[in-house]
């Protein structure tokens, strides 16, 4: 693992870099620019940056208009507000007409730890994954964040990018191969597969290290694209290891765990365990919340042992 970089900082830098290369990029913000880091783009390109205030529904609706005029809008706010207050135009204006809008929801999962449950996005993936035409991506580290920002610009159609507030260890090198819809196997093993999305990747890798000390070999997969999910990779993992654990900073209902389960039940049913939210959390230290709600390497390793016993 490399140095710690906040996902939101990596996003802001990548958006500015993209704006330098593509004049069709415009930024929209709901008055939280210092939090989402879209303000980095706004400072560099004020003529292409629009702070609409605390009005997520209007901001998302404006993005549809920009897209119809040939621009590529990157829409920024907290993930929980993007997918609740902006829900109507996301579905009825953007997805329905398959418009080229990029929705960038920051502070996902428990990463907005001290603001409590009202600001912690644990249902956003379930909403956007169910919408036709929507592509859904979650970034695991700073490098993958940059790759995703650029890949979205090349993808014609609506995309939801899920971004953490927190720092995360940089796992990937700058030459990583990021392809929308293609998961990445970051560790090979034969006993169990851990499929993750987002910054919990490093927790899964630590869990694999713990299991290795017991003679258990784990495959670890970074499923950065939740929709379209890499069905072939999920099936291959089920065949190779015969047991799967999913890990996501999101409800176990409707997100990564549900997407993987859908693939398995239709193609290769194997024992499976899901790690994720089952209830609202509370305010507190981010690291402590992750431990309390089952995201520690020890907890992930425990789920792996449990699913192996069911083989």
One Martini backbone bead per residue (centre of mass of N, CA, C, O) as a GRO file, in nm:
protein
  311
    1UNK     BB    1   0.099   0.035   0.018
    2UNK     BB    2   0.054   0.361   0.008
    3UNK     BB    3  -0.030   0.655   0.045
    4UNK     BB    4  -0.242   0.888   0.179
    5UNK     BB    5  -0.559   0.967   0.009
    6UNK     BB    6  -0.810   1.164  -0.056
    7UNK     BB    7  -1.068   1.118  -0.263
    8UNK     BB    8  -1.162   1.414  -0.299
    9UNK     BB    9  -0.885   1.524  -0.385
   10UNK     BB   10  -0.852   1.347  -0.635
   11UNK     BB   11  -1.102   1.450  -0.777
   12UNK     BB   12  -1.041   1.753  -0.805
   13UNK     BB   13  -0.779   1.714  -0.969
   14UNK     BB   14  -0.906   1.551  -1.204
   15UNK     BB   15  -1.114   1.759  -1.299
   16UNK     BB   16  -0.913   1.976  -1.375
   17UNK     BB   17  -0.755   1.807  -1.580
   18UNK     BB   18  -0.995   1.753  -1.764
   19UNK     BB   19  -1.062   2.056  -1.823
   20UNK     BB   20  -0.793   2.108  -1.978
   21UNK     BB   21  -0.873   1.886  -2.216
   22UNK     BB   22  -1.199   1.961  -2.186
   23UNK     BB   23  -1.436   2.210  -2.280
   24UNK     BB   24  -1.713   2.042  -2.208
   25UNK     BB   25  -1.660   2.076  -1.920
   26UNK     BB   26  -1.882   2.096  -1.640
   27UNK     BB   27  -1.972   2.249  -1.324
   28UNK     BB   28  -2.173   2.143  -1.043
   29UNK     BB   29  -2.303   2.302  -0.735
   30UNK     BB   30  -2.430   2.270  -0.372
   31UNK     BB   31  -2.245   2.449  -0.163
   32UNK     BB   32  -1.980   2.211  -0.131
   33UNK     BB   33  -1.686   2.262  -0.255
   34UNK     BB   34  -1.490   2.208  -0.006
   35UNK     BB   35  -1.587   1.904   0.007
   36UNK     BB   36  -1.584   1.792  -0.298
   37UNK     BB   37  -1.360   1.971  -0.472
   38UNK     BB   38  -1.483   2.135  -0.719
   39UNK     BB   39  -1.336   2.412  -0.668
   40UNK     BB   40  -1.084   2.351  -0.833
   41UNK     BB   41  -1.227   2.382  -1.102
   42UNK     BB   42  -1.364   2.661  -1.053
   43UNK     BB   43  -1.100   2.828  -1.029
   44UNK     BB   44  -0.998   2.752  -1.325
   45UNK     BB   45  -1.329   2.754  -1.441
   46UNK     BB   46  -1.564   2.986  -1.395
   47UNK     BB   47  -1.723   2.966  -1.680
   48UNK     BB   48  -1.774   2.629  -1.595
   49UNK     BB   49  -1.914   2.720  -1.313
   50UNK     BB   50  -2.198   2.615  -1.089
   51UNK     BB   51  -2.354   2.762  -0.811
   52UNK     BB   52  -2.687   2.681  -0.687
   53UNK     BB   53  -2.691   2.582  -0.419
   54UNK     BB   54  -2.933   2.446  -0.199
   55UNK     BB   55  -3.034   2.268  -0.500
   56UNK     BB   56  -3.045   1.967  -0.624
   57UNK     BB   57  -3.278   1.955  -0.826
   58UNK     BB   58  -3.185   2.195  -1.000
   59UNK     BB   59  -2.902   2.096  -1.068
   60UNK     BB   60  -2.983   1.836  -1.219
   61UNK     BB   61  -3.162   1.978  -1.428
   62UNK     BB   62  -2.939   2.154  -1.552
   63UNK     BB   63  -2.765   1.918  -1.655
   64UNK     BB   64  -2.959   1.832  -1.876
   65UNK     BB   65  -2.928   2.090  -2.043
   66UNK     BB   66  -2.627   2.075  -2.098
   67UNK     BB   67  -2.637   1.800  -2.246
   68UNK     BB   68  -2.826   1.898  -2.481
   69UNK     BB   69  -2.576   2.111  -2.564
   70UNK     BB   70  -2.297   1.916  -2.544
   71UNK     BB   71  -2.222   1.888  -2.265
   72UNK     BB   72  -2.025   1.777  -1.960
   73UNK     BB   73  -2.164   1.717  -1.666
   74UNK     BB   74  -2.047   1.771  -1.328
   75UNK     BB   75  -2.208   1.658  -1.038
   76UNK     BB   76  -2.208   1.811  -0.698
   77UNK     BB   77  -2.243   1.617  -0.393
   78UNK     BB   78  -2.382   1.457  -0.167
   79UNK     BB   79  -2.498   1.144  -0.198
   80UNK     BB   80  -2.761   1.165  -0.028
   81UNK     BB   81  -2.871   1.423  -0.188
   82UNK     BB   82  -2.856   1.333  -0.479
   83UNK     BB   83  -3.054   1.059  -0.424
   84UNK     BB   84  -3.301   1.235  -0.308
   85UNK     BB   85  -3.333   1.540  -0.403
   86UNK     BB   86  -3.239   1.435  -0.712
   87UNK     BB   87  -3.421   1.194  -0.813
   88UNK     BB   88  -3.619   1.287  -1.028
   89UNK     BB   89  -3.421   1.395  -1.258
   90UNK     BB   90  -3.251   1.145  -1.279
   91UNK     BB   91  -3.486   0.974  -1.396
   92UNK     BB   92  -3.676   1.170  -1.588
   93UNK     BB   93  -3.431   1.321  -1.747
   94UNK     BB   94  -3.163   1.152  -1.769
   95UNK     BB   95  -3.228   0.844  -1.797
   96UNK     BB   96  -3.468   0.847  -1.996
   97UNK     BB   97  -3.264   1.011  -2.216
   98UNK     BB   98  -2.965   0.934  -2.193
   99UNK     BB   99  -2.776   1.139  -2.059
  100UNK     BB  100  -2.452   1.314  -2.037
  101UNK     BB  101  -2.426   1.257  -1.706
  102UNK     BB  102  -2.226   1.333  -1.405
  103UNK     BB  103  -2.257   1.179  -1.092
  104UNK     BB  104  -2.105   1.312  -0.783
  105UNK     BB  105  -2.092   1.129  -0.484
  106UNK     BB  106  -2.011   1.227  -0.175
  107UNK     BB  107  -1.976   1.100   0.135
  108UNK     BB  108  -1.988   0.802   0.159
  109UNK     BB  109  -2.128   0.620   0.372
  110UNK     BB  110  -1.935   0.674   0.678
  111UNK     BB  111  -1.738   0.923   0.610
  112UNK     BB  112  -1.956   1.121   0.748
  113UNK     BB  113  -1.936   1.066   1.063
  114UNK     BB  114  -2.006   1.338   1.240
  115UNK     BB  115  -2.300   1.392   1.092
  116UNK     BB  116  -2.437   1.132   1.052
  117UNK     BB  117  -2.714   0.974   0.916
  118UNK     BB  118  -2.808   1.222   0.733
  119UNK     BB  119  -2.501   1.198   0.570
  120UNK     BB  120  -2.515   0.885   0.527
  121UNK     BB  121  -2.459   0.681   0.249
  122UNK     BB  122  -2.666   0.361   0.222
  123UNK     BB  123  -2.879   0.391  -0.059
  124UNK     BB  124  -2.766   0.487  -0.342
  125UNK     BB  125  -2.712   0.227  -0.505
  126UNK     BB  126  -3.001   0.120  -0.513
  127UNK     BB  127  -3.114   0.348  -0.683
  128UNK     BB  128  -2.918   0.366  -0.936
  129UNK     BB  129  -2.921   0.059  -1.015
  130UNK     BB  130  -3.239   0.062  -1.099
  131UNK     BB  131  -3.170   0.250  -1.332
  132UNK     BB  132  -3.192   0.302  -1.638
  133UNK     BB  133  -2.874   0.366  -1.805
  134UNK     BB  134  -2.702   0.331  -1.547
  135UNK     BB  135  -2.384   0.395  -1.427
  136UNK     BB  136  -2.176   0.233  -1.162
  137UNK     BB  137  -1.925   0.384  -0.942
  138UNK     BB  138  -1.636   0.291  -0.730
  139UNK     BB  139  -1.371   0.416  -0.542
  140UNK     BB  140  -1.062   0.303  -0.379
  141UNK     BB  141  -0.862   0.532  -0.486
  142UNK     BB  142  -0.688   0.785  -0.624
  143UNK     BB  143  -0.626   0.648  -0.895
  144UNK     BB  144  -0.911   0.540  -0.959
  145UNK     BB  145  -1.046   0.812  -0.958
  146UNK     BB  146  -0.905   0.932  -1.202
  147UNK     BB  147  -0.985   0.711  -1.403
  148UNK     BB  148  -1.292   0.751  -1.374
  149UNK     BB  149  -1.319   1.045  -1.462
  150UNK     BB  150  -1.215   0.986  -1.754
  151UNK     BB  151  -1.402   0.747  -1.836
  152UNK     BB  152  -1.670   0.902  -1.818
  153UNK     BB  153  -1.615   1.101  -2.055
  154UNK     BB  154  -1.612   0.854  -2.270
  155UNK     BB  155  -1.893   0.793  -2.169
  156UNK     BB  156  -2.214   0.749  -2.309
  157UNK     BB  157  -2.382   0.861  -2.037
  158UNK     BB  158  -2.496   0.791  -1.738
  159UNK     BB  159  -2.318   0.859  -1.422
  160UNK     BB  160  -2.223   0.711  -1.106
  161UNK     BB  161  -2.006   0.852  -0.859
  162UNK     BB  162  -1.849   0.710  -0.576
  163UNK     BB  163  -1.738   0.904  -0.287
  164UNK     BB  164  -1.509   0.961  -0.049
  165UNK     BB  165  -1.384   1.145   0.224
  166UNK     BB  166  -1.159   0.965   0.280
  167UNK     BB  167  -0.880   0.820   0.343
  168UNK     BB  168  -0.654   0.619   0.132
  169UNK     BB  169  -0.473   0.382   0.022
  170UNK     BB  170  -0.247   0.343  -0.230
  171UNK     BB  171  -0.254   0.077  -0.465
  172UNK     BB  172  -0.231   0.197  -0.739
  173UNK     BB  173  -0.096   0.258  -1.030
  174UNK     BB  174  -0.088   0.475  -1.301
  175UNK     BB  175  -0.109   0.202  -1.507
  176UNK     BB  176  -0.376   0.117  -1.469
  177UNK     BB  177  -0.657  -0.090  -1.569
  178UNK     BB  178  -0.946   0.092  -1.654
  179UNK     BB  179  -1.276  -0.060  -1.684
  180UNK     BB  180  -1.583  -0.044  -1.754
  181UNK     BB  181  -1.715  -0.352  -1.625
  182UNK     BB  182  -1.420  -0.434  -1.492
  183UNK     BB  183  -1.287  -0.618  -1.279
  184UNK     BB  184  -1.031  -0.661  -1.010
  185UNK     BB  185  -0.772  -0.878  -0.947
  186UNK     BB  186  -0.556  -0.844  -0.654
  187UNK     BB  187  -0.601  -1.152  -0.551
  188UNK     BB  188  -0.505  -1.488  -0.515
  189UNK     BB  189  -0.729  -1.774  -0.452
  190UNK     BB  190  -0.901  -2.097  -0.339
  191UNK     BB  191  -1.122  -2.064  -0.082
  192UNK     BB  192  -1.198  -1.747  -0.121
  193UNK     BB  193  -1.408  -1.459  -0.196
  194UNK     BB  194  -1.346  -1.105  -0.205
  195UNK     BB  195  -1.590  -0.854  -0.266
  196UNK     BB  196  -1.537  -0.517  -0.354
  197UNK     BB  197  -1.614  -0.160  -0.283
  198UNK     BB  198  -1.399   0.070  -0.252
  199UNK     BB  199  -1.210   0.148   0.041
  200UNK     BB  200  -1.238  -0.157   0.156
  201UNK     BB  201  -1.008  -0.299   0.012
  202UNK     BB  202  -0.784  -0.280   0.238
  203UNK     BB  203  -0.942  -0.458   0.438
  204UNK     BB  204  -0.947  -0.715   0.263
  205UNK     BB  205  -0.638  -0.748   0.244
  206UNK     BB  206  -0.596  -0.781   0.548
  207UNK     BB  207  -0.776  -1.030   0.574
  208UNK     BB  208  -0.606  -1.210   0.386
  209UNK     BB  209  -0.358  -1.208   0.569
  210UNK     BB  210  -0.491  -1.347   0.811
  211UNK     BB  211  -0.574  -1.608   0.660
  212UNK     BB  212  -0.286  -1.694   0.570
  213UNK     BB  213  -0.193  -1.768   0.867
  214UNK     BB  214  -0.416  -2.027   0.840
  215UNK     BB  215  -0.416  -2.136   0.527
  216UNK     BB  216  -0.596  -1.918   0.380
  217UNK     BB  217  -0.703  -1.851   0.049
  218UNK     BB  218  -0.763  -1.528  -0.106
  219UNK     BB  219  -0.968  -1.366  -0.309
  220UNK     BB  220  -0.946  -1.028  -0.449
  221UNK     BB  221  -1.203  -0.789  -0.545
  222UNK     BB  222  -1.246  -0.502  -0.754
  223UNK     BB  223  -1.580  -0.370  -0.786
  224UNK     BB  224  -1.614  -0.071  -0.928
  225UNK     BB  225  -1.852  -0.189  -1.099
  226UNK     BB  226  -2.194  -0.233  -1.041
  227UNK     BB  227  -2.290  -0.091  -1.322
  228UNK     BB  228  -2.194  -0.316  -1.492
  229UNK     BB  229  -2.138  -0.616  -1.392
  230UNK     BB  230  -1.892  -0.871  -1.365
  231UNK     BB  231  -2.008  -1.170  -1.434
  232UNK     BB  232  -1.767  -1.346  -1.515
  233UNK     BB  233  -1.601  -1.300  -1.256
  234UNK     BB  234  -1.801  -1.410  -1.053
  235UNK     BB  235  -1.817  -1.695  -1.173
  236UNK     BB  236  -1.517  -1.765  -1.156
  237UNK     BB  237  -1.502  -1.741  -0.846
  238UNK     BB  238  -1.711  -1.958  -0.781
  239UNK     BB  239  -1.557  -2.191  -0.916
  240UNK     BB  240  -1.274  -2.159  -0.770
  241UNK     BB  241  -1.386  -2.123  -0.445
  242UNK     BB  242  -1.707  -2.162  -0.347
  243UNK     BB  243  -1.686  -1.865  -0.202
  244UNK     BB  244  -1.857  -1.555  -0.085
  245UNK     BB  245  -1.763  -1.211  -0.005
  246UNK     BB  246  -1.914  -0.903   0.068
  247UNK     BB  247  -1.799  -0.547   0.055
  248UNK     BB  248  -1.981  -0.254   0.188
  249UNK     BB  249  -2.065   0.099   0.220
  250UNK     BB  250  -2.368  -0.037   0.249
  251UNK     BB  251  -2.634  -0.174   0.197
  252UNK     BB  252  -2.731  -0.510   0.156
  253UNK     BB  253  -2.957  -0.359  -0.006
  254UNK     BB  254  -2.895  -0.306  -0.361
  255UNK     BB  255  -2.597  -0.357  -0.403
  256UNK     BB  256  -2.336  -0.551  -0.429
  257UNK     BB  257  -2.458  -0.803  -0.294
  258UNK     BB  258  -2.703  -0.818  -0.480
  259UNK     BB  259  -2.555  -0.833  -0.752
  260UNK     BB  260  -2.401  -1.096  -0.691
  261UNK     BB  261  -2.645  -1.276  -0.617
  262UNK     BB  262  -2.781  -1.260  -0.895
  263UNK     BB  263  -2.558  -1.406  -1.047
  264UNK     BB  264  -2.545  -1.669  -0.882
  265UNK     BB  265  -2.846  -1.770  -0.895
  266UNK     BB  266  -2.830  -1.782  -1.227
  267UNK     BB  267  -2.534  -1.962  -1.245
  268UNK     BB  268  -2.358  -2.004  -0.938
  269UNK     BB  269  -2.432  -2.143  -0.664
  270UNK     BB  270  -2.303  -2.022  -0.351
  271UNK     BB  271  -2.174  -1.947  -0.076
  272UNK     BB  272  -2.281  -1.645   0.110
  273UNK     BB  273  -2.164  -1.320   0.226
  274UNK     BB  274  -2.263  -1.005   0.385
  275UNK     BB  275  -2.118  -0.676   0.403
  276UNK     BB  276  -2.313  -0.426   0.580
  277UNK     BB  277  -2.582  -0.244   0.609
  278UNK     BB  278  -2.890  -0.258   0.843
  279UNK     BB  279  -2.856   0.038   0.955
  280UNK     BB  280  -2.827   0.308   1.113
  281UNK     BB  281  -2.607   0.523   1.229
  282UNK     BB  282  -2.356   0.741   1.373
  283UNK     BB  283  -2.173   0.942   1.541
  284UNK     BB  284  -1.811   0.944   1.468
  285UNK     BB  285  -1.546   0.777   1.431
  286UNK     BB  286  -1.463   0.623   1.151
  287UNK     BB  287  -1.297   0.380   1.250
  288UNK     BB  288  -1.501   0.296   1.473
  289UNK     BB  289  -1.742   0.246   1.286
  290UNK     BB  290  -1.618   0.021   1.117
  291UNK     BB  291  -1.593  -0.174   1.351
  292UNK     BB  292  -1.886  -0.178   1.461
  293UNK     BB  293  -2.001  -0.252   1.143
  294UNK     BB  294  -1.792  -0.489   1.017
  295UNK     BB  295  -1.500  -0.368   0.860
  296UNK     BB  296  -1.290  -0.527   0.969
  297UNK     BB  297  -1.055  -0.758   0.912
  298UNK     BB  298  -1.165  -0.954   1.128
  299UNK     BB  299  -1.460  -0.962   1.028
  300UNK     BB  300  -1.403  -1.056   0.742
  301UNK     BB  301  -1.259  -1.318   0.822
  302UNK     BB  302  -1.502  -1.438   0.972
  303UNK     BB  303  -1.687  -1.462   0.722
  304UNK     BB  304  -1.500  -1.650   0.568
  305UNK     BB  305  -1.509  -1.887   0.762
  306UNK     BB  306  -1.817  -1.926   0.751
  307UNK     BB  307  -1.844  -1.982   0.440
  308UNK     BB  308  -1.653  -2.228   0.429
  309UNK     BB  309  -1.832  -2.412   0.617
  310UNK     BB  310  -2.066  -2.420   0.375
  311UNK     BB  311  -1.924  -2.602   0.143
   0.00000   0.00000   0.00000
